[in-house]
Amino acid sequence: MEKVIVTIQRNTKPLAHQIYSSLKAIAQTPTILVDLQVNSLDNICNDGEGKLLTIDGNRFIVDGECIYEGTYTDFRWKGGILAISRKHEEGYTIFIQGQVVFETSSECDWTLINGKVVASCNEGLFYNGTKILEKKDYDRWGIFDDQLVIENALGCHQVLLPEQL
C-alpha cells in the first residue's frame, strides 16, 4: 500500500476543507493511505496573521518556536494566538502562548475572544482569569462577531463588546 503524507501549512479554512475533501476521496481507493499531518481542520488557518501552527505529538510550535510541550485536553488557534487547556486531578488549567491565564477546580467550557480566554465553570464566567459573572447570573453564553453574548434564565440577552470586558 502506498502512503501519501500531506502537510497543510499556510492557508484558510475553506481551502483546508477543500483539500481535505479531495484527499478523503483519494483515500477511498484501497491502494493509497492518506495521512494528514494535522490535529483538526478547524485549527488549520493563519487567521490573517500569517503564523504557522505545527503540532508534533504533544509539542505546539508556532513559527518554529515551541510554545507549549506537555499533556493537553483541548486547544484553540485564533488570530495567531494559541490557547491550550489541560485537565488534571485538581481541575483545569488554561494557557495562552504557554503562560497560565486561568485555573479552576471544576469542569470548564472555554474559548478565545480577541486573544483572551472566556471560561465558564461552577465558579462563574471568567474573562482572562477575572470573574465577570456569578454562575447564578447566567444560563448560557457564546461568542458572536467577537462579542460575548450572555443569556439569563428569563431568556434575556446581554451583549458585551470587547472594550466592556
C-alpha atoms as one frame of an Amber mdcrd trajectory, in Angstrom:
protein
   0.000   0.000   0.000   1.340   3.410  -0.954   1.338   6.067   1.785   0.877
   9.735   0.938   1.732  12.269   3.661   0.237  15.711   3.220   1.106  18.655
   5.451  -1.200  21.655   5.103   0.576  24.831   6.099  -0.399  28.443   5.419
  -3.941  28.560   4.104  -7.502  29.336   5.013 -10.265  27.118   6.384 -12.200
  26.877   3.083  -9.035  25.798   1.280  -8.185  23.310   4.043 -11.652  21.795
   3.865 -11.438  21.615   0.064  -8.066  19.866   0.275  -9.380  17.516   2.956
 -12.436  16.602   0.868 -10.253  15.837  -2.143  -7.872  13.731  -0.067 -10.748
  11.899   1.546 -11.963  10.878  -1.919  -8.462   9.671  -2.816  -8.233   7.788
   0.475 -11.258   5.707  -0.536  -9.073   3.867  -3.017  -7.593   0.767  -1.346
  -4.043   1.305  -2.639  -3.413   4.762  -1.168  -3.327   5.746   2.502  -3.576
   9.464   3.113  -2.071  10.724   6.372  -2.983  14.334   7.117  -0.351  15.820
   9.428  -2.807  17.980  11.363  -4.845  17.778  14.566  -8.080  19.386  13.388
  -9.034  21.111  10.164 -10.797  23.803  12.173  -7.411  24.800  13.543  -5.538
  24.975  10.246  -5.549  28.591   9.345  -3.395  31.623   9.709  -6.355  33.893
  10.554  -4.711  36.670   8.586  -1.740  36.734  10.958   0.492  34.661   8.690
   1.628  32.446  11.575   2.036  28.700  11.186   0.929  26.276  13.902   2.560
  22.848  13.879   1.501  20.079  16.252   4.130  17.416  16.804   2.790  14.889
  19.309   2.415  16.939  22.480   4.515  19.865  21.215   2.833  23.017  19.873
   5.150  25.010  17.638   4.293  28.485  16.327   6.550  29.727  13.532   9.310
  27.349  14.588   9.197  28.192  18.316   7.911  25.608  20.799   5.180  27.455
  22.738   3.904  24.510  24.783   5.008  20.968  25.427   3.113  18.531  27.613
  -0.244  16.896  28.073  -3.326  18.766  26.914  -7.077  18.311  26.728  -8.007
  20.814  24.040  -6.670  23.824  22.198  -7.790  26.889  20.237  -5.796  28.629
  17.480  -7.203  32.008  16.514  -5.635  35.220  15.299  -2.143  33.825  15.747
  -2.868  33.131  19.438  -2.540  29.602  20.825  -4.582  28.633  23.902  -4.338
  25.184  25.462  -6.351  23.552  28.230  -5.147  20.736  30.406  -7.408  18.660
  32.644  -5.757  17.243  35.758  -6.675  15.894  39.198  -7.272  19.371  40.655
  -9.378  20.668  37.723  -8.438  22.619  34.599  -5.582  24.927  33.653  -5.715
  27.127  30.539  -2.592  28.579  28.956  -2.171  31.316  26.339   1.125  31.190
  24.476   2.400  28.827  27.192   1.517  31.100  30.163  -1.160  30.150  32.723
  -4.158  32.527  32.456  -6.904  30.571  34.197  -7.232  27.730  36.701 -10.357
  26.134  38.132 -11.177  23.141  40.250 -14.257  22.195  38.189 -15.184  21.192
  34.643 -14.787  24.101  32.267 -16.153  25.246  28.882 -13.946  27.854  27.217
 -12.986  29.703  24.060 -10.850  32.564  22.774 -12.131  36.058  22.027  -9.752
  38.820  20.953  -6.774  36.848  22.211  -8.277  36.378  25.684  -9.862  33.324
  27.315 -13.576  33.263  28.177 -14.314  30.350  30.508 -17.455  29.084  32.210
 -17.265  26.738  35.181 -19.010  26.087  38.507 -17.483  29.254  39.942 -18.933
  31.522  37.216 -17.984  33.201  33.936 -14.405  34.428  33.604 -12.621  36.692
  31.133  -8.881  36.064  31.072  -8.925  34.846  34.664 -11.148  37.613  36.067
 -14.659  36.691  37.185 -17.267  38.771  35.338 -20.449  36.909  36.395 -21.571
  34.537  39.110 -22.936  31.196  37.857 -26.449  32.087  39.125 -26.489  35.208
  36.898 -26.412  33.403  33.536 -27.668  30.218  31.907 -25.865  30.209  28.563
 -23.164  32.168  26.817 -21.487  32.283  23.429 -19.350  34.340  21.080 -20.914
  36.108  18.103 -18.953  38.546  15.897 -16.204  38.824  18.550 -18.776  39.797
  21.166 -19.686  37.876  24.298 -23.422  37.117  24.397 -24.916  36.063  27.743
 -28.411  34.672  28.341 -30.094  34.560  31.760 -32.863  32.228  33.000 -35.571
  34.544  31.602 -34.105  34.368  28.105 -32.834  37.962  28.239 -29.617  38.558
  26.352 -26.752  40.825  27.242 -24.035  41.618  24.719 -20.619  42.637  25.967
 -18.354  44.319  23.450 -14.603  43.670  23.725 -13.991  47.094  25.279 -16.531
  46.288  28.023 -14.661  43.168  29.108
